[in-house]
Amino acid sequence: MSSEGRPRGRPPMVGRREEILDAAVEVMAIHGIEGMSLAQLAEELGLSTYALTYHFGSKEGVLAAIALHVEQRLQREFTDRVNVDQVTVGSLVRGYWTSYGNVGAAASTRLWLEIGLLASRDPERFPGFLDAMVDRWRVMVAGLLPGHPDAEEIGSIAFAVMSGLELLELARPGSVTDATLDQLVAMFENAVGT
């Protein structure tokens, strides 16, 4: 029998990629993105460079996977906190911010934003990342407001405002308070209703 077309090596272990991503998020949060080579990351994770390239292809592949992993984790936490039968602006804002705090998201968000900044400087390095970064959140929020005439615009504004609050919280931890969120909700409700 010919070996052409037959996969080489061992099949990937179920859940291994996720396990690597969880650990990579922690390592990158400590060391940063730009100062760490693929070989250094592999060493920190106790893996070979081959293992990382097998799962992700390149350092950029690892970074894009980390960003998506962080985003998906935050989105799961967020949607778990929003009652889809009774969505209000307040429940969206508070649900998002609670999920941001509960996931221990400051370091993860820093990575996600850092990759976004790198992608804005060099879009070819992370093709399609910026559009996906914005659109996934926008579409998700708009999907929670079915039938609302301004759902897409609300999704865009919510993404922009919450990203701004994340940056504020990263720059000055503790500066986004319940009062901040109350004011934000009041402004949203005055502008768009529920």
C-alpha positions as YAML, in Angstrom:
chain: A
units: angstrom
residues:
- id: 1
  name: MET
  ca: [0.00, 0.00, 0.00]
- id: 2
  name: SER
  ca: [1.30, 3.43, -0.94]
- id: 3
  name: SER
  ca: [1.98, 5.93, 1.81]
- id: 4
  name: GLU
  ca: [0.75, 8.78, -0.39]
- id: 5
  name: GLY
  ca: [-2.34, 10.43, 1.02]
- id: 6
  name: ARG
  ca: [-1.92, 8.71, 4.36]
- id: 7
  name: PRO
  ca: [-1.41, 11.04, 7.34]
- id: 8
  name: ARG
  ca: [2.08, 10.97, 8.81]
- id: 9
  name: GLY
  ca: [2.88, 10.82, 12.49]
- id: 10
  name: ARG
  ca: [0.49, 10.36, 15.36]
- id: 11
  name: PRO
  ca: [-3.02, 11.78, 15.18]
- id: 12
  name: PRO
  ca: [-3.53, 14.93, 17.27]
- id: 13
  name: MET
  ca: [-4.67, 14.35, 20.84]
- id: 14
  name: VAL
  ca: [-8.20, 15.56, 21.45]
- id: 15
  name: GLY
  ca: [-8.10, 18.77, 23.48]
- id: 16
  name: ARG
  ca: [-4.33, 19.19, 23.17]
- id: 17
  name: ARG
  ca: [-4.59, 22.35, 21.08]
- id: 18
  name: GLU
  ca: [-6.88, 23.96, 23.68]
- id: 19
  name: GLU
  ca: [-4.53, 22.90, 26.46]
- id: 20
  name: ILE
  ca: [-1.59, 24.50, 24.64]
- id: 21
  name: LEU
  ca: [-3.60, 27.68, 24.05]
- id: 22
  name: ASP
  ca: [-4.57, 27.97, 27.72]
- id: 23
  name: ALA
  ca: [-0.91, 27.71, 28.72]
- id: 24
  name: ALA
  ca: [0.26, 30.02, 25.91]
- id: 25
  name: VAL
  ca: [-2.17, 32.74, 27.04]
- id: 26
  name: GLU
  ca: [-0.62, 32.64, 30.51]
- id: 27
  name: VAL
  ca: [2.96, 32.70, 29.19]
- id: 28
  name: MET
  ca: [2.34, 35.48, 26.67]
- id: 29
  name: ALA
  ca: [0.50, 37.53, 29.28]
- id: 30
  name: ILE
  ca: [3.65, 37.49, 31.41]
- id: 31
  name: HIS
  ca: [6.29, 37.91, 28.69]
- id: 32
  name: GLY
  ca: [4.45, 39.86, 26.00]
- id: 33
  name: ILE
  ca: [4.16, 39.03, 22.35]
- id: 34
  name: GLU
  ca: [6.88, 40.78, 20.41]
- id: 35
  name: GLY
  ca: [9.78, 39.92, 22.69]
- id: 36
  name: MET
  ca: [9.23, 36.18, 22.55]
- id: 37
  name: SER
  ca: [10.25, 33.91, 19.69]
- id: 38
  name: LEU
  ca: [8.44, 30.71, 18.80]
- id: 39
  name: ALA
  ca: [11.37, 28.73, 20.23]
- id: 40
  name: GLN
  ca: [11.20, 30.65, 23.52]
- id: 41
  name: LEU
  ca: [7.45, 30.11, 23.73]
- id: 42
  name: ALA
  ca: [7.90, 26.39, 23.05]
- id: 43
  name: GLU
  ca: [10.53, 26.18, 25.79]
- id: 44
  name: GLU
  ca: [8.28, 28.00, 28.29]
- id: 45
  name: LEU
  ca: [5.46, 25.59, 27.45]
- id: 46
  name: GLY
  ca: [7.69, 22.53, 27.72]
- id: 47
  name: LEU
  ca: [7.11, 21.70, 24.06]
- id: 48
  name: SER
  ca: [9.19, 21.45, 20.94]
- id: 49
  name: THR
  ca: [9.01, 24.11, 18.26]
- id: 50
  name: TYR
  ca: [7.77, 21.32, 16.00]
- id: 51
  name: ALA
  ca: [4.75, 20.77, 18.27]
- id: 52
  name: LEU
  ca: [3.78, 24.44, 18.02]
- id: 53
  name: THR
  ca: [4.22, 24.56, 14.25]
- id: 54
  name: TYR
  ca: [2.28, 21.30, 13.94]
- id: 55
  name: HIS
  ca: [-0.71, 22.83, 15.74]
- id: 56
  name: PHE
  ca: [-0.45, 26.47, 14.60]
- id: 57
  name: GLY
  ca: [1.93, 26.76, 11.64]
- id: 58
  name: SER
  ca: [3.93, 29.81, 12.77]
- id: 59
  name: LYS
  ca: [4.28, 32.38, 15.53]
- id: 60
  name: GLU
  ca: [1.59, 34.45, 13.79]
- id: 61
  name: GLY
  ca: [-0.62, 31.37, 13.75]
- id: 62
  name: VAL
  ca: [-0.10, 30.94, 17.49]
- id: 63
  name: LEU
  ca: [-0.91, 34.61, 18.11]
- id: 64
  name: ALA
  ca: [-4.04, 34.53, 15.97]
- id: 65
  name: ALA
  ca: [-5.17, 31.33, 17.73]
- id: 66
  name: ILE
  ca: [-4.51, 32.92, 21.14]
- id: 67
  name: ALA
  ca: [-6.58, 35.97, 20.21]
- id: 68
  name: LEU
  ca: [-9.46, 33.83, 18.97]
- id: 69
  name: HIS
  ca: [-9.20, 31.56, 22.03]
- id: 70
  name: VAL
  ca: [-9.38, 34.53, 24.42]
- id: 71
  name: GLU
  ca: [-12.25, 36.08, 22.49]
- id: 72
  name: GLN
  ca: [-14.27, 32.84, 22.41]
- id: 73
  name: ARG
  ca: [-13.74, 32.29, 26.13]
- id: 74
  name: LEU
  ca: [-14.93, 35.82, 26.88]
- id: 75
  name: GLN
  ca: [-17.91, 35.47, 24.53]
- id: 76
  name: ARG
  ca: [-18.98, 32.20, 26.18]
- id: 77
  name: GLU
  ca: [-18.76, 33.80, 29.60]
- id: 78
  name: PHE
  ca: [-20.71, 36.82, 28.31]
- id: 79
  name: THR
  ca: [-23.53, 34.86, 26.66]
- id: 80
  name: ASP
  ca: [-23.87, 32.71, 29.78]
- id: 81
  name: ARG
  ca: [-24.62, 35.91, 31.73]
- id: 82
  name: VAL
  ca: [-27.20, 37.43, 29.37]
- id: 83
  name: ASN
  ca: [-30.82, 36.28, 29.52]
- id: 84
  name: VAL
  ca: [-31.62, 36.17, 25.81]
- id: 85
  name: ASP
  ca: [-35.36, 36.37, 26.52]
- id: 86
  name: GLN
  ca: [-35.02, 39.70, 28.34]
- id: 87
  name: VAL
  ca: [-32.11, 41.54, 26.75]
- id: 88
  name: THR
  ca: [-31.68, 45.17, 27.72]
- id: 89
  name: VAL
  ca: [-28.83, 47.59, 27.20]
- id: 90
  name: GLY
  ca: [-28.13, 47.29, 30.91]
- id: 91
  name: SER
  ca: [-27.97, 43.50, 30.83]
- id: 92
  name: LEU
  ca: [-25.61, 43.61, 27.85]
- id: 93
  name: VAL
  ca: [-23.24, 46.15, 29.43]
- id: 94
  name: ARG
  ca: [-23.26, 44.57, 32.87]
- id: 95
  name: GLY
  ca: [-23.06, 41.04, 31.46]
- id: 96
  name: TYR
  ca: [-20.05, 41.97, 29.37]
- id: 97
  name: TRP
  ca: [-18.25, 43.75, 32.17]
- id: 98
  name: THR
  ca: [-18.94, 40.95, 34.64]
- id: 99
  name: SER
  ca: [-17.56, 38.40, 32.18]
- id: 100
  name: TYR
  ca: [-14.52, 40.64, 31.64]
- id: 101
  name: GLY
  ca: [-13.79, 40.54, 35.36]
- id: 102
  name: ASN
  ca: [-14.63, 36.89, 35.91]
- id: 103
  name: VAL
  ca: [-12.40, 35.45, 33.24]
- id: 104
  name: GLY
  ca: [-9.40, 37.16, 34.80]
- id: 105
  name: ALA
  ca: [-9.41, 38.94, 31.51]
- id: 106
  name: ALA
  ca: [-7.05, 41.85, 32.03]
- id: 107
  name: ALA
  ca: [-3.98, 39.92, 30.87]
- id: 108
  name: SER
  ca: [-5.94, 38.06, 28.19]
- id: 109
  name: THR
  ca: [-7.53, 41.27, 26.94]
- id: 110
  name: ARG
  ca: [-4.12, 42.93, 26.85]
- id: 111
  name: LEU
  ca: [-2.95, 40.12, 24.54]
- id: 112
  name: TRP
  ca: [-6.06, 40.39, 22.37]
- id: 113
  name: LEU
  ca: [-5.65, 44.16, 22.04]
- id: 114
  name: GLU
  ca: [-1.90, 43.83, 21.44]
- id: 115
  name: ILE
  ca: [-2.51, 41.43, 18.57]
- id: 116
  name: GLY
  ca: [-5.12, 43.85, 17.23]
- id: 117
  name: LEU
  ca: [-2.57, 46.67, 17.30]
- id: 118
  name: LEU
  ca: [0.03, 44.50, 15.56]
- id: 119
  name: ALA
  ca: [-2.56, 43.59, 12.92]
- id: 120
  name: SER
  ca: [-3.41, 47.27, 12.40]
- id: 121
  name: ARG
  ca: [0.28, 48.04, 11.76]
- id: 122
  name: ASP
  ca: [0.84, 45.02, 9.54]
- id: 123
  name: PRO
  ca: [-2.45, 43.59, 8.21]
- id: 124
  name: GLU
  ca: [-0.64, 41.07, 5.99]
- id: 125
  name: ARG
  ca: [0.90, 39.48, 9.08]
- id: 126
  name: PHE
  ca: [-2.58, 38.67, 10.44]
- id: 127
  name: PRO
  ca: [-4.83, 38.60, 7.36]
- id: 128
  name: GLY
  ca: [-8.49, 39.26, 8.14]
- id: 129
  name: PHE
  ca: [-7.88, 39.53, 11.88]
- id: 130
  name: LEU
  ca: [-9.04, 43.12, 12.37]
- id: 131
  name: ASP
  ca: [-12.31, 42.60, 10.50]
- id: 132
  name: ALA
  ca: [-12.97, 39.39, 12.40]
- id: 133
  name: MET
  ca: [-12.03, 41.03, 15.71]
- id: 134
  name: VAL
  ca: [-14.69, 43.68, 15.26]
- id: 135
  name: ASP
  ca: [-17.32, 41.71, 13.35]
- id: 136
  name: ARG
  ca: [-17.58, 38.72, 15.69]
- id: 137
  name: TRP
  ca: [-18.50, 40.95, 18.65]
- id: 138
  name: ARG
  ca: [-20.70, 43.25, 16.58]
- id: 139
  name: VAL
  ca: [-22.65, 40.36, 15.08]
- id: 140
  name: MET
  ca: [-22.99, 38.62, 18.43]
- id: 141
  name: VAL
  ca: [-24.41, 41.72, 20.15]
- id: 142
  name: ALA
  ca: [-26.70, 42.47, 17.21]
- id: 143
  name: GLY
  ca: [-27.93, 38.86, 17.36]
- id: 144
  name: LEU
  ca: [-29.02, 39.42, 20.95]
- id: 145
  name: LEU
  ca: [-31.32, 42.23, 19.75]
- id: 146
  name: PRO
  ca: [-33.40, 40.51, 17.05]
- id: 147
  name: GLY
  ca: [-35.88, 42.80, 15.38]
- id: 148
  name: HIS
  ca: [-34.33, 45.98, 16.80]
- id: 149
  name: PRO
  ca: [-34.02, 48.43, 13.89]
- id: 150
  name: ASP
  ca: [-30.60, 49.63, 15.04]
- id: 151
  name: ALA
  ca: [-29.17, 46.28, 16.19]
- id: 152
  name: GLU
  ca: [-26.11, 46.43, 13.94]
- id: 153
  name: GLU
  ca: [-25.26, 50.00, 14.93]
- id: 154
  name: ILE
  ca: [-25.77, 49.19, 18.61]
- id: 155
  name: GLY
  ca: [-23.38, 46.26, 18.17]
- id: 156
  name: SER
  ca: [-20.74, 48.55, 16.64]
- id: 157
  name: ILE
  ca: [-21.12, 51.21, 19.33]
- id: 158
  name: ALA
  ca: [-21.12, 48.63, 22.11]
- id: 159
  name: PHE
  ca: [-17.90, 47.10, 20.76]
- id: 160
  name: ALA
  ca: [-16.21, 50.50, 20.55]
- id: 161
  name: VAL
  ca: [-17.31, 51.65, 24.01]
- id: 162
  name: MET
  ca: [-16.48, 48.40, 25.78]
- id: 163
  name: SER
  ca: [-13.07, 48.25, 24.10]
- id: 164
  name: GLY
  ca: [-12.47, 51.78, 25.35]
- id: 165
  name: LEU
  ca: [-13.44, 50.77, 28.88]
- id: 166
  name: GLU
  ca: [-11.06, 47.81, 28.66]
- id: 167
  name: LEU
  ca: [-8.22, 50.15, 27.71]
- id: 168
  name: LEU
  ca: [-9.14, 52.49, 30.56]
- id: 169
  name: GLU
  ca: [-9.18, 49.60, 33.03]
- id: 170
  name: LEU
  ca: [-5.82, 48.33, 31.74]
- id: 171
  name: ALA
  ca: [-4.29, 51.80, 32.08]
- id: 172
  name: ARG
  ca: [-5.87, 52.57, 35.44]
- id: 173
  name: PRO
  ca: [-7.10, 49.42, 37.19]
- id: 174
  name: GLY
  ca: [-10.24, 49.97, 39.24]
- id: 175
  name: SER
  ca: [-11.29, 53.08, 37.33]
- id: 176
  name: VAL
  ca: [-14.34, 51.41, 35.74]
- id: 177
  name: THR
  ca: [-16.80, 51.28, 38.62]
- id: 178
  name: ASP
  ca: [-20.47, 50.41, 39.01]
- id: 179
  name: ALA
  ca: [-21.17, 54.14, 38.72]
- id: 180
  name: THR
  ca: [-19.30, 54.20, 35.39]
- id: 181
  name: LEU
  ca: [-21.43, 51.35, 34.11]
- id: 182
  name: ASP
  ca: [-24.64, 52.97, 35.42]
- id: 183
  name: GLN
  ca: [-23.81, 56.17, 33.52]
- id: 184
  name: LEU
  ca: [-22.98, 54.21, 30.39]
- id: 185
  name: VAL
  ca: [-26.25, 52.28, 30.57]
- id: 186
  name: ALA
  ca: [-28.21, 55.51, 31.09]
- id: 187
  name: MET
  ca: [-26.52, 57.10, 28.06]
- id: 188
  name: PHE
  ca: [-27.23, 54.04, 25.91]
- id: 189
  name: GLU
  ca: [-30.84, 53.83, 27.04]
- id: 190
  name: ASN
  ca: [-31.41, 57.53, 26.36]
- id: 191
  name: ALA
  ca: [-29.90, 57.16, 22.91]
- id: 192
  name: VAL
  ca: [-31.45, 53.90, 21.71]
- id: 193
  name: GLY
  ca: [-34.05, 52.80, 24.24]
- id: 194
  name: THR
  ca: [-34.04, 49.36, 25.82]
...
